[in-house]
Amino acid sequence: EKIPYPLALGRNFVPLHPSSVAVSLFGTFPASTSHGHNLSPLPVLFCSKMAPNIQRRIDSSSVDGDVEDTRIRCALLGCGMMGQEHISYILGYSQEIRIDYLCDPFGPSLDKALKVMREFDVDPLVTMREPTLFTDEQDLLDCVDQIDLLVIASPNYMHTPTLLKWGRFDLTILCEKPVAVSQAQHDELILASQDPLWRARLWVAMEYRYIPAIAKLLSLLPEIGDLKMVTIRENRYPFLHKIGKWNRDREKTGDTLVEKCCHFFDLFRLITGQEADLTRVRALAQRGVNYKEEVDAMETPIIDSAYVTLPFKKRDSNG
């Protein structure tokens, strides 16, 4: 059965490079032990129902002939590797969503994103239109009244400033993880979430929740009994190279445990149904193995490997 975008992100997830993740559960095991294996999210700060215009059922005839096109109007802010991946998923739902705007300050990324769209145009099942291209976010913001869904796929450190600008408008936002890379950005978002002027509906892209292996693991929880420990281990190649080497800069990524491992911290929350006791978190990390010898390496390289322990506790009455 076809599931709505963005939940399809997890269902269709394919690693872009050799990588493996193992999730293990340790419980009382009244019947048997069960392990989930996955080949290959930061808490959601703002959570609400999708806007009525996005919940509506859309008749495919609305994109044919002279009938008004009532599909969800989508804009992508950030057209690098992740933005292009979002495009490929969205076009699989072209009878329901249309991409009207692409925005990225780096021209080659815009060109590649447009090429991805045009490759889908030959598919008779895909109904698309040529998007408007912008290199300045302000130009896109000027079109906010023509946008139902904004997908933010820009570098990590830009997510918070972007959300603070767009959050005052009545639209739905899908933001790539993480939403913040520092305590200061986190605090800004908390304040924004309490502001009555905040109008947007935000979903943070923690798509690992929807990977089939994780869904299977969750379905096995009743057989395991009371959980005593959850372990997640990932082995992977070094990070891919991105424009301006921003993903090598710990100030722009939040460092490796935020950039990559926020998925795993979210899975801990999902699997246990509890929250981490942040006063008792302990970590041992290592730098300088994969990234120190790179050309133009950062003075302080990002984390290569780490062990992190997170004691969990039951959520309070406020969730």
C-alpha positions in Angstrom: 0.0 0.0 0.0 1.3 3.4 -0.9 2.1 5.5 2.2 2.2 9.3 2.3 5.4 11.3 1.8 7.3 12.0 4.0 6.8 8.6 5.7 8.0 7.1 2.5 11.5 8.4 3.2 12.0 5.6 5.7 10.2 2.9 3.7 12.3 3.5 0.6 15.6 4.2 2.5 18.7 2.9 0.6 22.1 3.7 2.0 24.2 5.8 -0.3 27.5 4.2 0.8 28.6 1.0 2.6 27.2 1.2 6.1 25.7 -1.1 8.7 23.6 -0.5 11.8 22.7 -3.2 14.3 20.0 -2.7 17.0 19.9 -5.1 19.9 17.3 -5.4 22.7 18.0 -7.0 26.0 14.9 -7.8 28.1 13.5 -10.4 30.4 12.8 -12.6 27.4 9.8 -14.6 28.7 9.5 -16.5 25.4 12.5 -15.8 23.1 15.2 -13.4 22.2 14.7 -11.1 19.2 17.1 -9.0 17.4 16.4 -6.4 14.7 19.0 -5.5 12.0 18.9 -2.4 9.8 21.1 -1.9 6.8 22.0 1.2 7.0 15.9 11.5 15.3 16.6 15.1 18.2 13.1 15.4 19.6 10.4 17.1 17.5 10.0 20.6 19.0 6.8 21.5 17.2 4.3 18.8 16.6 0.8 19.2 15.3 -1.6 17.7 12.7 -0.9 18.4 9.1 -2.7 21.4 7.6 -6.2 20.7 6.2 -5.0 21.4 2.7 -2.4 18.7 3.0 -4.8 16.2 4.6 -7.4 16.4 1.8 -7.8 13.6 -0.7 -6.7 14.7 -4.1 -8.3 13.3 -7.2 -5.7 12.6 -9.9 -8.0 14.2 -12.5 -7.2 17.6 -10.9 -3.9 17.6 -12.8 -5.4 16.9 -16.2 -6.8 19.2 -18.8 -8.2 22.6 -17.6 -9.3 21.4 -14.2 -7.7 23.4 -11.4 -4.5 21.9 -10.1 -5.1 21.4 -6.4 -2.0 19.4 -5.6 0.1 20.2 -2.6 2.5 23.0 -3.6 6.0 22.2 -2.5 9.2 24.2 -2.3 12.7 22.8 -1.6 15.2 24.9 0.2 18.6 23.2 -0.3 19.2 21.2 -3.5 22.3 19.2 -2.6 22.4 15.5 -2.1 19.6 15.3 0.4 17.5 17.8 -1.5 17.8 15.7 -4.7 16.8 12.6 -2.7 13.7 14.4 -1.5 12.9 15.3 -5.1 13.1 11.6 -6.1 10.6 10.7 -3.4 8.2 13.6 -4.0 8.0 12.8 -7.7 6.8 9.4 -6.8 3.7 11.1 -5.4 3.3 13.6 -8.3 -0.5 13.0 -8.5 -0.6 14.5 -5.0 2.4 16.9 -4.7 4.0 19.2 -7.2 7.4 20.9 -6.9 7.0 24.6 -7.7 10.2 26.0 -6.4 13.9 25.0 -6.0 16.2 27.3 -4.0 20.0 26.9 -3.5 22.8 29.5 -3.5 25.1 27.0 -5.3 24.2 27.0 -9.0 25.5 23.4 -9.8 23.3 22.0 -7.1 20.3 23.7 -8.7 21.3 22.3 -12.0 21.6 18.7 -10.6 18.2 19.0 -8.9 16.6 20.2 -12.1 18.2 17.3 -13.9 16.8 14.8 -11.4 13.3 16.3 -12.0 13.7 16.1 -15.8 14.7 12.5 -15.6 11.4 11.7 -14.0 9.5 13.7 -16.7 9.8 10.8 -19.2 7.8 8.6 -16.8 4.1 8.5 -18.0 3.1 8.0 -14.3 4.8 11.3 -13.2 3.0 14.6 -13.7 5.3 17.5 -13.2 5.8 21.1 -14.1 9.0 23.1 -14.5 9.9 24.7 -11.2 10.9 28.3 -10.5 14.6 28.5 -9.5 16.0 30.8 -6.9 19.5 31.4 -5.5 18.4 33.7 -2.7 16.2 32.4 0.1 14.5 35.8 0.4 13.1 35.4 -3.1 11.6 32.1 -2.0 10.2 33.6 1.1 8.4 36.3 -1.0 6.4 33.4 -2.5 5.3 32.0 0.8 1.6 32.4 0.0 2.1 30.0 -2.9 3.7 27.3 -0.8 1.9 24.5 1.2 4.9 22.4 2.0 8.5 23.6 2.6 11.3 21.0 2.6 14.4 22.3 4.3 17.5 20.3 3.2 20.2 23.0 3.7 23.4 22.5 5.9 22.7 21.8 9.5 23.6 25.2 11.0 21.1 26.9 8.7 18.1 25.0 9.9 17.4 27.1 13.0 17.7 30.5 11.3 15.4 29.2 8.5 12.8 27.9 10.9 12.7 31.1 12.8 11.9 33.0 9.5 9.4 30.5 8.1 7.7 29.4 11.3 5.5 32.5 11.4 3.6 31.5 8.3 0.7 29.0 7.9 2.4 26.2 6.1 3.8 22.7 6.8 7.6 22.3 7.1 9.6 19.1 6.7 13.1 19.9 8.1 16.1 17.7 7.7 17.8 16.7 11.0 19.1 18.2 13.2 17.0 21.2 13.8 19.8 22.8 15.9 23.5 22.4 16.3 24.1 24.3 19.5 22.5 25.0 22.9 21.9 28.6 21.7 20.0 27.4 18.7 18.0 24.9 20.7 17.0 27.7 23.2 15.9 29.9 20.3 13.6 27.2 19.0 12.2 26.6 22.4 11.3 30.3 22.7 9.8 30.3 19.2 7.6 27.3 20.0 6.1 29.2 22.9 5.4 32.3 20.8 1.7 32.7 19.8 2.9 34.1 16.5 4.3 30.6 15.5 2.0 29.2 12.9 3.9 26.5 11.0 3.5 22.8 11.5 7.0 21.2 11.7 8.1 17.6 11.2 11.8 16.7 11.7 13.0 14.1 9.2 13.7 11.2 11.5 13.0 8.7 8.9 14.8 5.8 10.5 11.6 5.3 12.6 9.9 4.1 9.4 12.5 1.6 8.1 10.8 -1.8 7.8 13.4 -3.5 10.1 12.7 -1.0 12.8 8.9 -1.5 12.4 9.5 -5.2 12.7 11.6 -4.7 15.8 8.9 -2.6 17.5 6.3 -5.3 16.7 8.4 -7.8 18.6 8.6 -5.7 21.8 5.7 -7.5 23.5 7.5 -10.8 23.1 10.7 -9.5 24.7 9.2 -8.4 28.0 10.6 -5.6 30.2 13.5 -3.9 28.4 16.7 -3.8 30.4 19.0 -2.3 27.8 19.0 -1.2 24.1 22.2 -1.1 22.1 22.7 0.5 18.7 26.0 0.1 16.9 26.9 1.6 13.5 30.0 0.9 11.4 30.4 3.2 8.3 32.8 4.9 5.9 33.8 8.5 6.6 31.3 11.2 5.8 30.8 12.1 2.1 32.4 15.4 0.9 29.9 18.3 0.7 30.0 21.8 -0.6 32.4 24.1 1.3 33.3 21.1 3.6 30.6 22.3 6.0 30.1 18.7 7.2 33.7 18.7 8.4 33.1 21.7 10.6 31.9 20.8 14.1 30.5 24.3 14.6 28.3 23.9 11.5 27.2 20.2 12.1 27.0 20.1 15.8 29.7 17.4 15.5 29.2 13.7 14.6 27.0 12.8 17.5 24.5 15.4 16.5 25.0 15.2 12.7 24.6 11.4 12.4 23.8 9.9 15.8 20.7 11.9 16.5 18.8 9.2 14.5 20.0 6.6 17.1 19.1 8.8 20.1 15.6 9.2 18.7 15.3 5.4 18.2 16.2 4.9 21.8 13.3 7.2 22.7 11.0 5.5 20.3 11.9 1.9 21.4 11.8 2.6 25.2 9.0 5.1 25.2 11.1 7.1 27.7 13.4 10.1 27.7 17.1 10.3 28.4 18.2 11.5 31.8 20.5 14.2 30.4 22.2 14.7 33.8 23.7 11.2 33.6 24.8 11.0 30.0 28.4 9.8 29.6 30.6 9.6 26.4 34.0 8.6 25.3 35.0 9.9 21.9 38.0 9.9 19.5 39.2 12.4 16.9 41.9 12.5 14.3 41.6 9.0 12.6 39.7 9.7 9.4 39.6 13.5 9.0 42.9 14.9 10.4 45.0 14.1 7.3 42.5 15.4 4.8 43.5 18.3 2.5 42.6 21.6 4.3 41.6 19.6 7.4 39.9 21.5 10.2 42.2 22.5 13.1 39.9 20.4 15.3 38.5 17.5 13.3 35.1 16.0 13.9 34.6 13.0 16.0 35.5 9.6 14.4 34.1 7.2 16.9 32.4 7.3 20.3 30.7 5.2 22.9 27.7 6.9 24.5 25.6 5.7 27.4 22.2 7.3 28.0 20.2 6.2 31.1 16.5 6.6 30.4 13.6 7.5 32.7 9.8 7.5 32.3 8.3 10.6 30.7 6.5 13.0 33.0 2.8 13.7 32.8 3.5 16.4 30.2 4.9 13.9 27.8 
